[in-house]
Amino acid sequence: MKHYLLSVVTPADGVPPEPAEMERIMRNVEEFHRELQQAGARVFDGGLSAPGTATVVRAEDGGTVLTDGPYTEGKEYLGGLSIIKAPDPDAALDWGRKAALAIGLPIEVRPFEGEAEA
């Protein structure tokens, strides 16, 4: 099976949901993760801290330079991810649809390079 990245596209200027709504979303996400696990499609998943917590490491003059903050700033950022196994692109898109319905945010579905279709 081929591996796919499901990226949660999070608005940078979005207002966080109210606590009750966030609780509902998290229950939906937990159920989505359970379904992935039961189907044997789950490889890894997790949420990410805010972009401001990032550190960028650059190679420069034979050494490295560290910069606080995200590499790029934009209207959206990667808020979480799942790495899944799916037999084909359509199956991966089905998982992307389920993720989007669970979390209520856009999900980017992208295959990893260099892996043959099942």
LUMDRENMAR-184102 format. One record per atom (N, C-alpha, C): z, x, y; residue in three letters. Coordinates in steps of 0.02 Angstrom, whole numbers, padded with zeros to 5 digits, always signed. Each point is the difference from the previous one (the first is absolute). Layout:
LUMDRENMAR-184102
ZXYALA/...
END
This chain:
LUMDRENMAR-184102
+00000+00042-00059MET/+00000-00042+00059MET/+00000+00044+00062MET/-00028-00026+00052LYS/-00004+00034+00063LYS/+00063-00015+00042LYS/+00019+00047+00042HIS/+00057-00010+00045HIS/-00025-00021+00069HIS/+00039-00044+00031TYR/-00016-00026+00067TYR/+00062+00004+00043TYR/-00012+00010+00065LEU/+00053-00001+00050LEU/-00002-00066+00036LEU/+00055-00036+00000LEU/+00008-00060+00040LEU/+00043+00019+00060LEU/-00029+00001+00059SER/+00035+00020+00061SER/+00019-00061+00040SER/+00063-00002+00022VAL/+00024-00055+00042VAL/-00014+00020+00073VAL/-00043-00038+00033VAL/-00018+00012+00069VAL/+00049-00036+00045VAL/+00042+00038+00035THR/+00055-00028+00040THR/-00016+00007+00074THR/+00006-00054+00039PRO/-00014+00005+00072PRO/+00054+00041+00035PRO/-00021+00048+00042ALA/+00047+00043+00035ALA/+00042-00038+00051ALA/-00030-00051+00029ASP/+00037-00037+00052ASP/+00023-00068-00025ASP/+00001-00009-00066GLY/+00020-00063-00028GLY/+00075-00013+00007GLY/+00017-00063+00004VAL/+00070-00020+00004VAL/+00024-00010-00071VAL/+00055+00033-00019PRO/+00026-00009-00068PRO/+00017-00074-00013PRO/-00010-00022-00062PRO/+00017-00069-00017PRO/+00075-00013+00008PRO/+00017-00062+00010GLU/+00070-00021+00001GLU/+00031+00017-00068GLU/+00066+00010-00003PRO/+00032+00018-00064PRO/-00016-00046-00058PRO/-00001-00065+00011ALA/-00015-00047-00055ALA/-00071+00009-00025ALA/-00047+00010+00047GLU/-00070+00011-00018GLU/-00008+00067-00037GLU/+00035+00051+00024MET/-00003+00066-00032MET/+00026-00004-00072MET/+00053-00038-00009GLU/+00029-00009-00067GLU/-00051-00034-00046GLU/-00036-00050+00024ARG/-00051-00034-00039ARG/-00057+00049-00018ARG/-00022+00039+00049ILE/-00053+00049-00011ILE/+00022+00050-00053ILE/+00061+00025+00005MET/+00023+00050-00048MET/+00005-00029-00070MET/+00019-00063-00007ARG/+00000-00033-00066ARG/-00071-00003-00028ARG/-00048-00017+00044ASN/-00070-00003-00021ASN/-00025+00069-00022ASN/+00018+00051+00037VAL/-00022+00068-00016VAL/+00032+00023-00066VAL/+00064-00016-00010GLU/+00033+00018-00063GLU/-00035-00035-00059GLU/-00019-00062+00009GLU/-00035-00037-00053GLU/-00069+00032-00013GLU/-00035+00019+00053PHE/-00064+00034-00007PHE/+00009+00065-00040PHE/+00051+00039+00016HIS/+00013+00063-00036HIS/+00016-00013-00073HIS/+00039-00054-00013ARG/+00015-00018-00070ARG/-00064-00018-00038ARG/-00044-00038+00033GLU/-00063-00019-00032GLU/-00043+00061-00015GLU/-00003+00047+00048LEU/-00036+00063-00012LEU/+00028+00036-00061LEU/+00066+00005-00002GLN/+00034+00035-00055GLN/-00015-00034-00067GLN/+00007-00065-00002GLN/-00011-00037-00063GLN/-00072+00005-00024GLN/-00047+00007+00047ALA/-00071+00006-00018ALA/-00019+00071-00019ALA/+00047+00047+00008GLY/-00015+00070-00013GLY/-00044+00032+00052GLY/-00003-00030+00060ALA/-00043+00025+00054ALA/+00038+00043+00050ALA/+00066-00002-00001ARG/+00040+00037+00050ARG/+00003+00074-00018ARG/-00015+00042+00049VAL/+00010+00072-00006VAL/+00057+00021+00046VAL/-00003-00022+00063PHE/+00051+00017+00049PHE/-00007-00048+00059PHE/+00056-00015+00033ASP/-00003-00039+00061ASP/+00061+00016+00043ASP/-00007-00012+00065GLY/+00056+00011+00045GLY/-00018-00014+00072GLY/+00051-00015+00039GLY/-00008-00009+00071GLY/+00011+00067+00036GLY/-00027+00006+00058LEU/+00006+00062+00039LEU/+00041-00012+00063LEU/+00037+00050+00021SER/+00037-00003+00063SER/-00051-00002+00058SER/+00024-00018+00059ALA/-00043-00006+00059ALA/-00036+00066+00015ALA/-00059-00004+00031PRO/-00039+00060+00015PRO/+00039+00052+00041PRO/+00045-00021+00042GLY/+00039+00046+00041GLY/+00043+00048-00041GLY/+00011-00015-00063THR/+00040+00043-00043THR/-00041+00056-00033THR/-00066-00002+00011ALA/-00045+00048-00032ALA/+00004+00069+00033ALA/-00017+00050-00039THR/-00010+00068+00024THR/-00068+00024-00026THR/-00041+00027+00043VAL/-00066+00025-00019VAL/+00005+00076-00009VAL/-00025+00025-00056VAL/-00001+00072-00014VAL/-00073+00023+00005VAL/-00013+00048+00044ARG/-00068+00026+00009ARG/-00001+00074-00018ARG/-00054+00020-00034ALA/-00011+00072-00013ALA/-00030+00030+00063ALA/+00030+00055+00023GLU/-00023+00031+00062GLU/+00014+00075-00002GLU/-00051+00041+00008ASP/+00007+00073+00002ASP/+00039+00028-00059ASP/-00014-00026-00060GLY/+00033+00025-00060GLY/+00069-00027-00011GLY/+00024-00042+00044GLY/+00066-00031-00008GLY/-00006-00075+00009GLY/+00056-00031+00015THR/-00001-00072+00011THR/+00036-00018+00064THR/-00021-00055+00029VAL/+00030-00026+00061VAL/+00021-00072-00015VAL/+00060-00019+00020LEU/+00025-00067-00011LEU/-00002-00039+00066LEU/-00022-00063-00005THR/-00002-00044+00058THR/+00035-00065-00018THR/+00047-00022+00042ASP/+00034-00064-00012ASP/-00048-00058+00013ASP/+00009-00053-00037GLY/-00039-00061+00010GLY/-00060-00004-00045GLY/-00035-00056+00002PRO/-00057-00010-00044PRO/-00059+00044+00020PRO/-00045+00012-00048TYR/-00060+00039+00013TYR/-00043-00034+00053TYR/-00009-00065-00008THR/-00037-00039+00050THR/+00040-00063+00015THR/-00008-00025+00059GLU/+00031-00063+00018GLU/-00055-00052+00007GLU/+00015-00060-00019GLY/-00049-00053+00004GLY/+00032-00068+00002GLY/-00042-00052-00004LYS/+00024-00069+00001LYS/+00033-00020-00065LYS/-00016+00037-00054GLU/+00030-00013-00066GLU/+00021+00065-00030GLU/+00043-00005-00051TYR/+00020+00059-00038TYR/+00011-00019-00073TYR/+00004+00051-00042LEU/+00013-00010-00071LEU/+00074-00015-00008LEU/+00016-00062-00018GLY/+00069-00021-00005GLY/+00027+00002-00071GLY/-00044+00004-00048GLY/+00021+00002-00070GLY/-00062+00007-00044GLY/+00012+00012-00064LEU/-00057+00009-00044LEU/+00018-00015-00072LEU/-00051-00014-00038SER/+00005-00006-00073SER/-00058+00039-00029SER/+00014+00037-00052ILE/-00053+00031-00039ILE/-00002-00039-00065ILE/-00060-00026-00015ILE/-00007-00043-00059ILE/-00055+00026-00046ILE/+00001-00025-00062LYS/-00055+00012-00047LYS/-00036-00067-00008LYS/-00066+00002+00002ALA/-00040-00061-00010ALA/-00064+00019-00036ALA/-00025-00045-00041PRO/-00060+00015-00039PRO/-00064+00003+00041PRO/+00000-00032+00059ASP/-00061-00001+00042ASP/+00019-00020+00071ASP/-00048+00008+00047PRO/+00015-00017+00070PRO/+00021-00072+00010PRO/-00029-00046-00037ASP/+00018-00071+00009ASP/+00073-00012-00019ASP/+00023+00031-00054ALA/+00071-00007-00019ALA/+00045+00031+00053ALA/-00020+00056+00029ALA/+00040+00031+00053ALA/+00003-00045+00061ALA/-00057-00032+00016LEU/+00000-00047+00057LEU/+00044-00060-00013LEU/+00002-00023-00063ASP/+00046-00055-00017ASP/+00072+00019+00015ASP/+00019+00062-00018TRP/+00068+00024+00015TRP/+00010+00005+00076TRP/-00052+00021+00036GLY/+00004+00003+00073GLY/+00011-00069+00030GLY/-00034-00050-00028ARG/+00010-00069+00024ARG/+00072-00023-00011ARG/+00026+00015-00060LYS/+00069-00020-00015LYS/+00050+00036+00046LYS/-00013+00063+00015ALA/+00043+00038+00045ALA/-00002-00030+00071ALA/-00060-00017+00024ALA/-00007-00029+00067ALA/+00037-00066+00005ALA/-00005-00041-00052LEU/+00036-00064+00000LEU/+00075+00010-00002LEU/+00023+00051-00036ALA/+00072+00013-00006ALA/+00029+00024+00066ALA/-00034+00046+00033ILE/+00030+00032+00059ILE/-00024-00030+00066ILE/-00058-00032-00001GLY/-00025-00031+00061GLY/-00033+00048+00048GLY/-00015+00060-00022LEU/-00034+00050+00041LEU/-00065+00021-00034LEU/-00048+00028+00037PRO/-00061+00024-00032PRO/+00015+00055-00051PRO/-00038+00001-00054ILE/+00005+00050-00052ILE/-00068+00034-00007ILE/-00001+00065+00008GLU/-00061+00039-00012GLU/+00000+00022-00073GLU/-00054-00013-00036VAL/-00007+00019-00070VAL/-00051+00057-00003VAL/+00021+00058-00027ARG/-00044+00058-00001ARG/+00006+00037-00066ARG/-00057+00015-00033PRO/+00003+00037-00063PRO/+00013+00074+00013PRO/+00032+00032-00049PHE/+00007+00073+00002PHE/-00066+00031-00022PHE/-00016+00057+00028GLU/-00061+00035-00018GLU/+00005+00034-00068GLU/-00058+00011-00030GLY/-00003+00042-00059GLY/+00023-00032-00064GLY/+00013-00064+00000GLU/+00020-00033-00062GLU/-00056-00047-00022GLU/-00016+00002-00063ALA/-00051-00043-00027ALA/+00027-00070-00008ALA/-00045-00049+00005GLU/+00020-00069-00014GLU/+00018-00005-00073GLU/+00043-00045-00017ALA/+00022-00009-00070ALA/-00058-00024-00043ALA/
END
